[in-house]
Amino acid sequence: MKFHRILALTILSLTVTHTFADEWPRWLGSNNDANWNEANVIETTEAPPKITWRVPVGLGYSGPAVAYGKVYVMDYVKTSGELANNPSGRDKLEGQERVRCFDFETGKELWTHSYDRPYFLSYASGPRTTTTVADGKVYALGAEGNLLCLDAENGDLVWEKDLVKEYQTEAPIWGFSSHPLVSGNTLYCVVGGEGSIAVAFDKDTGAEKWKALSAVEQGYSPPTMINHAGVDQLLIWHAQALNSLNPETGEVYWSLPVKPAYGMAIMSPRKSGKYLYASGHGRNGALIELDDNTPSAKIVWKAKPKEAVFAANGTPYLHDGYIYGPDIDTSLLICARLSDGERIWTDARPIFGDDLPQRGSRHGTAFLTRNSTNGLFYIFNEKGELVIADLTPEGYDERGRMKLLEPTNEAFGRDVVWTAPAFANQSIIVRNDKELIRCDLSK
């Protein structure tokens, strides 16, 4: 009897562990929604969390992905050239682009896949995209368009493509930044070129399934899958329009003119009920209403200069009828009402703390993740800080703040770290241009 009770308790504990353990195998997490679904995590920093490990890495804006007890990240080792970080000019660099894999528990390097890759980009400090890990494979898209499929266990190359050469396109001035998306047996990528802004590949072989759309530029926004009107819809937001495609064929369901300045369609379009929100540079944003019966859509409102949240690097979070996110023009965290775009409050503290931005500061960056069990937001800002806060229409309530990393890059005269974190196994995993760290956030 005692044995059976012990066995039952053991099984229960294993079940609970499995239920609460979470992975972060792609951009914005398992469900592409910036939700962190683990319980028993800290809600303040009164007792500072501990750094479990630190490992050296090279240059990169690429965020980490976590799956199979491993951490995957891309970086760049520069061998020649100088970084100027000129927003409108490209830097020439020589070096190696790398996909790297570390043990989640110890930080031990397990494998590295590297290849020579000259850069000719603005803000050329390494790869941009978060790797996508699915079905035993890692999909990595480099800043100049090298698309790789690697074995997740040992890093062996399964297949690869040079998107620039194969589709007769050019890397965007700020590099390929659209995180690859896996759905079913298909890998979706934003590529570029005539008729090939969006391309679907067989995820196991790399064979092209279909290609679709043309535009003056491919933009930087990742492919996003939604389900509405009873069908899956693949969202592709390029420099001229937000488009919904049939993910099986590439057929266009609908297309609406949402045109950010400089082709800077960057954020992932966010869905809340029957609404989509997308915004970008040039004070351009729109709320889109999806038809409940057919795959079609219409624009409800377009943002005016002092309305809504004009997002860039950090994708806004939609919750209970409100938009929360960092604004590209003001460098403020903004809460705006989804129904009409009216700004409810603004606050500089989540991004800058007590170092308030100078008038005219732009591109203030923070990455918002909401814990679904306690309702708090875990914000990683450009100063390298983890900020824990409650965000509601009533205002910003900070619960804690901790410095995790030093800013190792520069933008608009500020020292910054512009990379999205991963949240997995009650930890935050994040990097700058020198190191990758894991910080234990368990209670």
N, C-alpha and C positions, 0 to 999 in steps of 0.2 A: 504494500500500500504506500509506504514511504517512498519507494523507488518510483512508483507511478506519479506521485505528487511532484517529486523532483523533476521527472521527465516532462510533466505538463508545464511546470514553471519555466524550464529551459526552453521548451518550444515557444511559450508565450513571449519570453524575452527575445528570442530570435525573431519572432514575428514583429514585435514592436520595433526592434532595430531595423528590420527591413522596411517597415512602414515609414519610419521617419528619415531613413537615409535618403539622400537626394543626390542626383548627379546634375551636371551642367554641361551637356555634350555639344552645345552649340550656342550661337549668339542669342542672348536673352533667356537662356535656360532651356529645359526640356520641352516646354510647351510654347517657346517663343513669346512669352508674355511678361518677362521680368518679375515673375513670382518665385519666391523662395519658400518651399513648402515644409520646412523642418521645424519641429518644436524644440523646446528646452534650449533656446539660444539666448544670449545676453540681451538685455533691454536697456542697459546703461553701461557706461565705462567707468563706474566708480571703482571697480576692481579691474584694472586694465587687462584685456585678454593677452595671451602669450603668443609670441611668434614661434611656431613649431619648427620651421626651417627656412633658410634662405639659400638660394643657389644663384650663381652668376649666369646672366644671359646677355645677349647683344641688343642692338637697337631694335625698336619695334613699337608700333601702336597696337599690335595684335593682342587681343585679350586671350586668356587661357580657357581651355575646355577641359572638363573632368568626366571621365568615364572609365569603367573597367578597373578602378583602383589606380588610375594613372592621370597625370596632368599633361596636356598637349598644348604647345605654344609655338609660334613662329618668331624668328628673329633675323637679324642681319649683322654680318661682321664686315665692316668697312675696311678696305685695304688701301684705298686712295680716294682723293677728292675732299672737298670742304662743304660742310653744311651751312647754307646761308639762311634757310627758312624764309625765303622771299615768297610772299603769297602769290605773286604773279609771275615768278620765274622758276625755271627748273634747274636743279643741281645735278651735276654729273658725278656719279660715284662708281667705284669699282668695289666688288666684294662678293660675299657668298650669302645667299638666302638659305635659311634652315628651317626645318620642321623638327621639333625636339619633344622628347617624351621623358617624364620623370615619375618616379614612384610617389604616389599620393602620401603615403605614411611617412616616408623618410626623406623625400626630395632627391633621392639617388637618381642620377641620369641613367636611363635604360637604353635609349638609342637616339641617334641624330641622323637625319637625312639632309644632306647639303648639296648645293649646286652653285656654280658661278652665275652671277646675275648682275650685270651692270644696271645702274639706275639713272634715269633722266627724268626727275620728278621735282615738284615743289614739296617742301617738307619731306625730304627723302629719308627720314629716320626709320627705315625699316618697313616690314609688311603691315598691312592695315587690318586684315580680316581675322576673325576668330575661326579656328578650324571647326569643321563639322564631323562628329564621330558617330558612326552608325553601322550596325551589323558587322562589326569586326574590322571596319576600315576607317581611315582618317582622310578627309577631303580638305585640301589646303589650297588657297588661291593667293599667289604672291602679288606684290605691288605692281609688277610689270606684266602680269597676265599668265604666269606659269600656274597651270592647274594640275594638281597631283592627287592621285589616289594611292595611299600607302596602307600596308598591313598594320593594324593598330597594335599588334603584339610585338612585332620585331622591326617595323619601319621599312620592310621590303617594298620596293616600288611595284604597284599593280598595273597602273597605267598613268600616262601623263599627256598633257597638251600644252602647246604654246598658243594661247588664244589670239594674241596679236597677229601672229603669222597665219594661223589657220583661217581667221575670219577677216583678214585684211583691215584691221582697225588699229587704233593707237591707244596707248594707256592714257586715261584721263590725267590732267595736269597734277592732281593730288593722288594719283595711283588707283589701281583697282581696289575698291573698298567694300564691295557688296558680298557679304558673307554667303557662302554656298548653302543651299537648302536641299535636304534629302527628304523626300516623301514617297513612301512605297519603294519601288525599285528604280526611282528616277532622281537624278541630281539636276537641280535647276541653278543656272548661273546667269548673271547679267554680264554680257560680253561686249557688244558693240559691233559696228560694221553695218553694211546695208542688209536689212532684213534679218538681222541677228542680234538685236539688243538683248533679247531673251533666248537662251538655248537650253534645251532639255537633253540630258545625256543618260544612257543606261549607266547606273551607278556602279555596276560590276565590271563592265567592259570599256566604258568611255565612248561607246558608239552614239552618234547623234540620233536622237529620236525626232526632234523637230526644232525649227528656229522661227522667230517671229519678231516683228516690230522694227521700225526704222526711226531714227531721231538724230538731231544734230550732235548730241552727246549722249552717252549711256547713263550718266549720273552715277550716284554712289549708294543708292538705297538698295538694301538686300531684297531678294525675292521673298514674298510673304504669302503663306497659304491661309485662307480663311474658308469657312463654310457658311453659306447663306443661300436662302431660297432653295434649300435642299440639295445644293451642289457645291463641290469644292471650287474655289476661285483662286487663281494664282495672281497676286498683285505684283505688277512691275511698274515702278515709278521712275521714269527717265526724265531727261531735262525739260521735256515739253508737256508731258501728260502723265496722269495716273491711270493705269490700264488694268483691267481684269481679264484674265485669259482662262480658257479651258485647259487645265493642266495636262490633259491627255493628248491634246492636239495642237495647242497653241492658238486656237481660234479666239479672236477678241470678242469678249462678251460686252464690254463697255469701255469707253475711254473719255476722260474729262480733263480739260486744260488746267492743270495745276503746275505753274511754271516758275520755280525759284530762280533767283538771279545766279549767273555764272554756272548754270547747270547743277547747282548744289542741292539736288534731291538726295538727302542723306538719311534722315530718320526712317525707321520702319513705320509704315502706316499703321495706326492703332485702331482697333475695333472695339466698340462698346455697344452691345445690342445690335441695332440695325444701322449704327453710325460708324463712319470712318473719319479719322482726323489725320491730316498730313500738313506739314508746314516747313518752310525753309528760308534761305537767305533772301533779302529783298523785301522783307515783311510780306511774304506771300504764304498764305495758309488757307485751308478750306475744310469745312465740315461737309461730309458727303453722306447722303441717306441711301441705303441699299433697299431695293425693292424686295419685299418678302415673298413674292410669288415667282418672279423671273430674275435671272441674273442680269440686272440692270441697275442704274444708279443715277442720282442727280445731286447737284450742289445745293446745299441748304443756305450756307453763307460763306463769304470770303472775308478774311480778316482785314481790318483797317489797322493803320500804324500803331495805335495804342490799345489794340485788342489782342486777345488770345496769346499763344506762346509760339514764337518763331524759333523753331528748334534746328540744331545742326548736329554736332557730335553726339549729344545725349538725347536719346529717344524719350519723349514725354510718357508719363503714366496716366492712364484714364481710370478714374474710380468714382463711383456713385454720382455721375453726372458732372464731374469736374476734371480739368486737365492740370496736371502738375508737371513742370519741367523747366529746364534752364533755357533762357532766352538769348539768342545769338546777338541781338542788338544792344541789350542793356546789361548783360551778364548777371541778371537777377534770376532767382528761382521764382516762378510765377504760378499762381493758382488762378485759373480762368474757368468760367462756366461753359460747359460744353454746348448748351443749347443755343447760345448767342455769341460766345466768345468774350463776354465782358470779363475784364480782369477783376478779381476779388481782392487779392493781395499780392505784394511783391516783397522779397527779402533777399539780401545779399549774403547773409550769414552761412547758409548751407554750402555756398561755393567758396567764399573768401574768409569766413570766420570774422575776426575783428579787423582784418586788413581790408577795409571796404574799398571797392574799386574806384579808381579815379573816373571822373566824368569822361564819358566817351569810350570807356573800356568795352571791348566786344569779345564775343566768342568764349565767355566764361563757361566752363564745362564741368558737369557733374553727371554721374550715372546713378539712376534711381532704381532700386530694387525693393519690392514690398514683401515682407514676410506674411504669408497668409494665415499663420497661426496666432500671431499677436497683433497684426495690423500695423506694425511700425515700418518705417522706411529706413533702409540701410543705404546711405549715400556715399559713394566714393568720389571725392572731388579732385580738381586739378592740382590742389596743394598736396595731394598724397594722403589725405585724411579720410578716415571712416567716420561718418556722422550718423548717429541714430536719432530719428526724429519722428514725431507724429505730425502728419500733414492732413489737415482738414480745412473746410471752407472758413472755419473760425480763425485759422492762422497756423503759424509754424511754431512747434513746441519741441525744442531740442532736448534730448535725453542723455546724450553723451557724444564725445568726440575724441579720436585718438589718431596720432600720426603713425602711418604705416610705412610710407616710402618718401624719399626725397624727390622732388621734381627734378628731372634730368634733361628736360627739353625746354625749348623756348618758343613762345608765341606772343606776338604783339607786345614785346618788351617784358613779358612775365615769364617766370620759371614755372613750367607746367609738367604734369604727367597726364597724358590724354590716352588712357587705356581702360577698357571696361573690365570689371572684376568678374570672377566666377564665385558662386556660393554652393558649397557641396559638403556633405558630411560635417555639418555644424561648423564650417570654416569659411573664411574668405580667402581666395587665392587671387593674387594680383601682381603686376610687374611694372617696372619702369625700364629704362634703357640699360640698367646695370644688373638688376637682380629680380628674381621671381621669388615670392614669399607665400607661405601659408600661415594664416593666423587663426588660432582656435577660438571660436566664438560660442562654445558650449557653456551652459551654466555650470 
